[in-house]
Amino acid sequence: MKIKLAVSDESYEEVKGFLLSKGIEVDDDADFVLTQTDKYVGHITVRNAKTAEKVHISVGEIILIESYGHTVEVVTSEETYVTSDRLYQLMSTLNPDKFIRVSNSVIIAKRKIKQIRPSLSMKFVLTMENDRKIDVTRSYYNSFKEAFNI
């Protein structure tokens, strides 16, 4: 059996050692995910979109995470990566003080917002650190306002 770990950096080696001692293989491409509920991850495993190389990136590097159909892209200032995780899975492992979902297809890093501009029909247009424009949709309008005390 293979399991993917979504645990804090502090717990990762301990949990991995325990699972290996029980004959359970830890693999970032596994179908099953073991998630720690009281902590948030410090890194995620992704693949480089150009080279398909598997890498671990710090969540502090992430500007936004965007879903296109079955493809989920993780965008940093340096590179774009892809992951097999779904947005709801990623959101449950990311610290809500640092990340917020702004539409059905986008999660953003709160500290990577360069500008917030109101738009028509209960929307905001965000300019991110990499100059990418992101819409906060009406469904997420109120939670966004509450998160930023607007």
Backbone as CSV, one residue per row, in Angstrom:
resi,resn,N_x,N_y,N_z,CA_x,CA_y,CA_z,C_x,C_y,C_z
1,MET,0.847,-1.178,0.000,0.000,0.000,0.000,0.891,1.239,0.000
2,LYS,0.476,2.242,-0.757,1.192,3.516,-0.820,0.314,4.615,-0.246
3,ILE,0.943,5.536,0.508,0.228,6.663,1.104,1.027,7.931,0.875
4,LYS,0.324,8.990,0.547,0.926,10.320,0.437,0.730,11.026,1.773
5,LEU,1.757,11.711,2.257,1.675,12.421,3.529,1.411,13.900,3.315
6,ALA,0.421,14.432,4.026,0.131,15.868,4.049,0.159,16.285,5.516
7,VAL,1.372,16.323,6.061,1.559,16.645,7.476,2.568,17.782,7.606
8,SER,2.649,18.347,8.806,3.582,19.448,9.043,5.017,18.970,8.878
9,ASP,5.919,19.902,8.608,7.330,19.563,8.447,7.890,18.895,9.699
10,GLU,7.411,19.343,10.874,7.900,18.793,12.142,7.522,17.323,12.302
11,SER,6.380,16.922,11.794,5.873,15.555,11.964,6.246,14.625,10.821
12,TYR,6.697,15.142,9.711,6.874,14.356,8.493,7.764,13.131,8.705
13,GLU,8.976,13.323,9.211,9.918,12.209,9.352,9.423,11.176,10.349
14,GLU,8.816,11.629,11.452,8.294,10.705,12.460,7.176,9.830,11.877
15,VAL,6.233,10.445,11.184,5.112,9.705,10.602,5.609,8.783,9.491
16,LYS,6.516,9.285,8.673,7.060,8.473,7.589,7.768,7.236,8.149
17,GLY,8.577,7.412,9.196,9.274,6.289,9.813,8.308,5.259,10.379
18,PHE,7.250,5.726,11.019,6.242,4.825,11.582,5.580,4.007,10.474
19,LEU,5.157,4.688,9.400,4.488,3.979,8.308,5.418,2.958,7.649
20,LEU,6.661,3.347,7.434,7.625,2.421,6.824,7.836,1.198,7.712
21,SER,7.858,1.394,9.041,8.042,0.259,9.967,6.855,-0.705,9.915
22,LYS,5.703,-0.221,9.472,4.509,-1.059,9.354,4.344,-1.623,7.940
23,GLY,5.349,-1.385,7.088,5.306,-1.923,5.730,4.498,-1.091,4.751
24,ILE,4.213,0.157,5.110,3.442,1.045,4.236,4.411,2.001,3.547
25,GLU,4.352,2.032,2.234,5.243,2.876,1.445,4.700,4.303,1.374
26,VAL,5.605,5.286,1.536,5.227,6.700,1.432,5.621,7.167,0.037
27,ASP,4.615,7.645,-0.730,4.841,8.047,-2.110,3.959,9.245,-2.438
28,ASP,4.542,10.273,-3.020,3.793,11.492,-3.348,2.797,11.301,-4.482
29,ASP,2.827,10.163,-5.161,1.866,9.879,-6.229,0.802,8.867,-5.801
30,ALA,0.731,8.590,-4.503,-0.210,7.586,-3.998,-1.653,8.068,-4.106
31,ASP,-2.567,7.116,-4.149,-3.997,7.422,-4.214,-4.568,7.819,-2.866
32,PHE,-3.970,7.324,-1.781,-4.454,7.624,-0.439,-3.599,8.720,0.190
33,VAL,-4.246,9.631,0.936,-3.544,10.744,1.563,-3.796,10.709,3.065
34,LEU,-2.719,10.772,3.842,-2.822,10.881,5.289,-2.595,12.348,5.634
35,THR,-3.629,12.987,6.223,-3.601,14.421,6.478,-3.608,14.686,7.977
36,GLN,-2.776,15.600,8.398,-2.754,16.037,9.790,-3.739,17.193,9.930
37,THR,-4.684,17.076,10.857,-5.766,18.055,10.938,-5.432,19.292,11.757
38,ASP,-4.493,19.217,12.678,-4.242,20.365,13.547,-3.039,21.199,13.131
39,LYS,-2.408,20.850,12.042,-1.240,21.593,11.555,-1.381,21.812,10.052
40,TYR,-0.618,22.761,9.554,-0.635,23.043,8.124,0.729,22.726,7.537
41,VAL,0.744,22.317,6.284,1.994,21.912,5.637,2.893,23.115,5.376
42,GLY,4.187,22.864,5.364,5.164,23.901,5.062,5.685,23.792,3.638
43,HIS,5.438,22.652,3.014,5.848,22.440,1.620,4.843,21.521,0.946
44,ILE,4.830,21.549,-0.360,4.003,20.614,-1.124,4.858,20.001,-2.231
45,THR,4.472,18.823,-2.657,5.176,18.136,-3.729,4.449,18.409,-5.033
46,VAL,5.204,18.885,-6.012,4.651,19.237,-7.317,5.596,18.760,-8.410
47,ARG,5.151,18.892,-9.642,6.017,18.591,-10.794,6.233,19.864,-11.599
48,ASN,7.448,20.058,-12.053,7.759,21.198,-12.908,6.960,21.044,-14.198
49,ALA,6.246,22.094,-14.589,5.372,22.024,-15.764,6.153,21.786,-17.057
50,LYS,7.405,22.224,-17.108,8.204,22.077,-18.334,8.967,20.755,-18.378
51,THR,9.576,20.379,-17.247,10.456,19.209,-17.231,9.831,17.964,-16.613
52,ALA,8.687,18.107,-15.935,7.998,17.024,-15.222,8.811,16.491,-14.047
53,GLU,9.852,17.219,-13.654,10.669,16.835,-12.498,9.873,17.061,-11.210
54,LYS,9.903,16.095,-10.313,9.206,16.192,-9.040,10.054,17.016,-8.064
55,VAL,9.440,18.036,-7.451,10.143,18.895,-6.497,9.246,19.204,-5.299
56,HIS,9.873,19.547,-4.192,9.167,20.029,-3.009,9.355,21.536,-2.976
57,ILE,8.250,22.290,-2.910,8.368,23.741,-2.810,7.757,24.209,-1.498
58,SER,8.320,25.271,-0.971,7.803,25.878,0.247,6.493,26.582,-0.074
59,VAL,5.515,26.489,0.823,4.245,27.178,0.581,4.441,28.689,0.583
60,GLY,5.518,29.178,1.183,5.811,30.604,1.167,6.147,31.142,-0.211
61,GLU,6.525,30.270,-1.128,6.857,30.668,-2.501,5.616,30.810,-3.381
62,ILE,4.505,30.218,-2.969,3.309,30.159,-3.807,2.632,31.515,-3.917
63,ILE,2.331,31.931,-5.147,1.552,33.149,-5.400,0.088,32.774,-5.556
64,LEU,-0.183,31.751,-6.359,-1.563,31.296,-6.542,-1.584,29.862,-7.014
65,ILE,-2.743,29.257,-6.828,-2.993,27.896,-7.296,-4.267,27.969,-8.124
66,GLU,-4.189,27.475,-9.357,-5.330,27.595,-10.262,-5.648,26.268,-10.927
67,SER,-6.931,25.984,-11.037,-7.400,24.748,-11.640,-7.960,25.025,-13.028
68,TYR,-7.549,24.192,-13.990,-8.086,24.211,-15.348,-8.560,22.796,-15.652
69,GLY,-9.835,22.529,-15.474,-10.330,21.174,-15.700,-9.688,20.216,-14.718
70,HIS,-8.904,19.258,-15.216,-8.242,18.285,-14.352,-6.801,18.689,-14.037
71,THR,-6.356,19.820,-14.542,-4.999,20.289,-14.297,-5.013,21.348,-13.204
72,VAL,-4.142,21.179,-12.212,-4.007,22.165,-11.149,-2.585,22.714,-11.205
73,GLU,-2.483,24.027,-11.449,-1.192,24.689,-11.536,-0.876,25.431,-10.253
74,VAL,0.371,25.320,-9.814,0.872,26.045,-8.657,1.875,27.054,-9.208
75,VAL,1.577,28.344,-9.031,2.382,29.403,-9.631,3.226,30.078,-8.555
76,THR,4.533,30.164,-8.811,5.448,30.926,-7.965,6.039,32.042,-8.822
77,SER,6.862,32.872,-8.232,7.464,33.958,-9.017,8.487,33.426,-10.012
78,GLU,9.030,32.255,-9.747,10.069,31.687,-10.607,9.555,30.695,-11.643
79,GLU,8.528,29.916,-11.290,8.163,28.770,-12.104,6.679,28.445,-11.951
80,THR,6.169,27.658,-12.877,4.817,27.108,-12.781,4.942,25.599,-12.650
81,TYR,4.204,25.055,-11.692,4.243,23.626,-11.406,2.840,23.049,-11.567
82,VAL,2.751,21.733,-11.660,1.459,21.060,-11.695,1.410,20.046,-10.555
83,THR,0.196,19.774,-10.098,-0.007,18.798,-9.037,-1.242,17.974,-9.350
84,SER,-1.276,16.784,-8.797,-2.444,15.918,-8.997,-3.493,16.161,-7.919
85,ASP,-3.165,16.963,-6.898,-4.125,17.267,-5.836,-5.232,18.170,-6.355
86,ARG,-6.393,18.061,-5.764,-7.529,18.931,-6.080,-7.459,20.173,-5.215
87,LEU,-8.123,21.236,-5.644,-8.089,22.497,-4.892,-8.582,22.325,-3.461
88,TYR,-9.665,21.583,-3.270,-10.198,21.429,-1.918,-9.204,20.684,-1.018
89,GLN,-8.436,19.742,-1.587,-7.420,19.039,-0.811,-6.295,19.981,-0.418
90,LEU,-5.853,20.796,-1.367,-4.791,21.750,-1.077,-5.241,22.782,-0.047
91,MET,-6.467,23.289,-0.207,-6.967,24.304,0.723,-7.036,23.761,2.143
92,SER,-7.341,22.494,2.311,-7.436,21.917,3.655,-6.072,21.759,4.316
93,THR,-4.994,21.746,3.522,-3.656,21.598,4.097,-2.906,22.926,4.221
94,LEU,-3.429,23.984,3.605,-2.784,25.300,3.658,-3.353,26.136,4.803
95,ASN,-2.515,26.952,5.404,-2.916,27.806,6.519,-3.907,28.869,6.026
96,PRO,-5.138,28.895,6.583,-6.136,29.880,6.127,-5.773,31.320,6.495
97,ASP,-4.805,31.514,7.368,-4.323,32.869,7.652,-3.448,33.388,6.514
98,LYS,-2.927,32.474,5.690,-2.022,32.857,4.604,-2.610,32.669,3.212
99,PHE,-3.637,31.806,3.084,-4.234,31.508,1.785,-5.739,31.658,1.854
100,ILE,-6.330,32.068,0.730,-7.784,32.211,0.663,-8.251,31.802,-0.731
101,ARG,-9.388,31.149,-0.763,-9.989,30.781,-2.045,-10.807,31.966,-2.527
102,VAL,-10.615,32.373,-3.791,-11.292,33.549,-4.325,-12.269,33.211,-5.451
103,SER,-12.262,31.960,-5.885,-13.220,31.484,-6.890,-13.223,29.969,-6.847
104,ASN,-14.082,29.355,-7.630,-14.113,27.890,-7.666,-12.817,27.307,-8.214
105,SER,-12.036,28.120,-8.918,-10.832,27.592,-9.556,-9.524,28.224,-9.085
106,VAL,-9.552,29.135,-8.079,-8.312,29.821,-7.683,-8.192,29.968,-6.166
107,ILE,-6.987,29.652,-5.680,-6.565,29.948,-4.307,-5.397,30.909,-4.435
108,ILE,-5.372,31.955,-3.593,-4.270,32.914,-3.657,-3.571,33.010,-2.305
109,ALA,-2.318,33.435,-2.338,-1.574,33.747,-1.121,-1.899,35.196,-0.762
110,LYS,-2.402,35.404,0.439,-2.848,36.742,0.854,-1.731,37.772,0.764
111,ARG,-0.527,37.403,1.132,0.589,38.365,1.157,1.187,38.646,-0.218
112,LYS,0.726,37.944,-1.221,1.250,38.132,-2.581,0.344,39.042,-3.419
113,ILE,-0.662,39.653,-2.779,-1.540,40.590,-3.485,-0.853,41.944,-3.546
114,LYS,-0.767,42.485,-4.755,-0.164,43.806,-4.937,-1.228,44.903,-4.894
115,GLN,-2.423,44.613,-5.439,-3.483,45.619,-5.506,-4.855,44.943,-5.480
116,ILE,-5.796,45.591,-4.770,-7.186,45.140,-4.746,-8.027,46.257,-5.342
117,ARG,-8.762,45.935,-6.413,-9.590,46.938,-7.068,-11.033,46.448,-7.122
118,PRO,-11.986,47.237,-6.607,-13.387,46.822,-6.706,-13.847,46.828,-8.159
119,SER,-14.789,45.964,-8.444,-15.324,45.855,-9.789,-16.846,45.835,-9.695
120,LEU,-17.510,45.777,-10.836,-18.963,45.746,-10.854,-19.505,44.409,-10.357
121,SER,-20.745,44.393,-9.944,-21.485,43.179,-9.579,-20.839,42.389,-8.443
122,MET,-20.510,43.079,-7.359,-19.938,42.419,-6.184,-18.715,41.573,-6.538
123,LYS,-17.719,42.177,-7.125,-16.482,41.492,-7.466,-15.301,42.381,-7.117
124,PHE,-14.142,41.754,-7.005,-12.872,42.458,-6.883,-11.952,41.926,-7.963
125,VAL,-11.035,42.777,-8.418,-9.983,42.340,-9.318,-8.678,42.515,-8.558
126,LEU,-7.930,41.413,-8.410,-6.676,41.431,-7.678,-5.520,41.451,-8.663
127,THR,-4.513,42.251,-8.359,-3.264,42.194,-9.100,-2.268,41.514,-8.174
128,MET,-1.747,40.404,-8.628,-0.841,39.625,-7.799,0.595,40.113,-7.974
129,GLU,1.473,39.605,-7.153,2.885,39.983,-7.159,3.539,39.795,-8.531
130,ASN,3.072,38.819,-9.303,3.613,38.551,-10.637,2.839,39.296,-11.738
131,ASP,2.033,40.309,-11.338,1.217,41.147,-12.224,0.057,40.410,-12.895
132,ARG,-0.250,39.242,-12.457,-1.392,38.500,-12.982,-2.667,39.037,-12.344
133,LYS,-3.718,39.198,-13.134,-5.018,39.686,-12.662,-5.900,38.482,-12.325
134,ILE,-6.500,38.521,-11.132,-7.368,37.447,-10.657,-8.683,38.059,-10.194
135,ASP,-9.800,37.462,-10.589,-11.116,37.933,-10.152,-11.541,37.213,-8.880
136,VAL,-12.060,37.984,-7.920,-12.750,37.406,-6.775,-14.207,37.332,-7.202
137,THR,-14.748,36.131,-7.314,-16.109,35.980,-7.817,-17.133,36.303,-6.736
138,ARG,-18.372,36.488,-7.168,-19.449,36.864,-6.237,-19.629,35.853,-5.120
139,SER,-19.443,34.584,-5.411,-19.598,33.548,-4.387,-18.604,33.709,-3.244
140,TYR,-17.453,34.262,-3.545,-16.390,34.406,-2.546,-16.215,35.865,-2.096
141,TYR,-17.034,36.748,-2.593,-16.940,38.189,-2.318,-16.988,38.496,-0.816
142,ASN,-18.009,37.980,-0.130,-18.167,38.290,1.290,-17.059,37.704,2.154
143,SER,-16.649,36.483,1.886,-15.566,35.898,2.677,-14.249,36.635,2.426
144,PHE,-14.043,37.128,1.200,-12.849,37.909,0.896,-12.872,39.230,1.660
145,LYS,-14.006,39.914,1.618,-14.147,41.174,2.349,-13.896,40.975,3.840
146,GLU,-14.434,39.924,4.374,-14.266,39.631,5.802,-12.796,39.337,6.139
147,ALA,-12.123,38.597,5.293,-10.725,38.243,5.524,-9.808,39.466,5.524
148,PHE,-10.164,40.471,4.735,-9.336,41.677,4.626,-9.945,42.884,5.321
149,ASN,-11.048,42.674,6.058,-11.722,43.763,6.779,-12.059,44.946,5.877
150,ILE,-12.602,44.641,4.731,-12.952,45.679,3.751,-14.413,46.062,3.961
